[in-house]
Amino acid sequence: MSRQSATAFAPASIGNVAVGFDVLGHSFQTIGDKVTARRVATPGVTIKRITGTTVDLPLETEKNTAGMAVLSMVRDLQLDFGIELEIEKGIPLGSGLGGSAASAVAGVVAANALLAKPLTLLEQLQFALKGEQVASGSRHVDNIAPSLFGGLVLTVGIDNPNVKQIPVPPTVRCVLVHPHMVLSTREARSILSRTVDLSNVIWQTANIAGFLTGCFTSDLQLIRESLEDVIIEPQRQVLIPGFPAVKQGALGNGALGCSISGAGPTVFAWCEQQNAEAVRDAMVAGFAAQKMQSDAWISTLDAVGARIVD
Ligand code: HSE
């Protein structure tokens, strides 16, 4: 007998991880969104309620990331029942922490638990992607894939994606600092130049190859030398007051690298466990110098993705 209702948690995620614009991301377990899906007799998908850190989101199914993701599932699978959703936001709006992706992923994972024949993770990814598109206007996978699969995730391809979980050296921690401001992903994408200098493409290609090799071989020095975004960060940093000081604070306290989380304004740093608190404090101080308050978290990089919690 299939379930009548299910609640899923999907973690926040750090898109791009500096070197892999739109293709590389990692989950961040400390915060996330929850979605409850309930079977109802009325066909289609309705959103009953949105609670938590952000309530000012559309209740209209086709304008809501979780709503659209689950609606595309209901339509594609031609389900003979409807689904009612309740969304509990844990991720701040417009923070660059993959909030729209997490809601879409949690919606799909919860709805999947109601099916007599559950879908594979890759099938769920395609439906979640349709939800993400509603929020950002683009089909990027670097938040959806890590939120669904967990850990550091590289996705190659969109229509028939290869999703690969990359090992991370166990002593590495991620520090996240979220300044209290909102940045829309659409806006942060719209300012990006359509053309890129060839020398920067070569540099960034070496960086992503070096970074992934460093992760596979636990070579922290190689990670330190390659965790640098020479294409997107220089264009977007102007949107984040205090970014140079925040980054300088992280690197000056031993961080392996520091860049913008997804489209920003949250900034992340990778560092070794023993430096995590000093890195966090320096980053928070960088924003404070701009009279910006912030929230900060430190997390391990566990390869645990979205899951049913109730
Ligand atoms: N890769 C996307 C971007 C992530 O940077 O625009 C958005 O969170």
Residues whose N, C-alpha, C, O or C-beta is under 5 A from the ligand:
A	BS01	HSE	G15 N16 F21 D22 G96 H140 D142 T185 R189 G262 A263
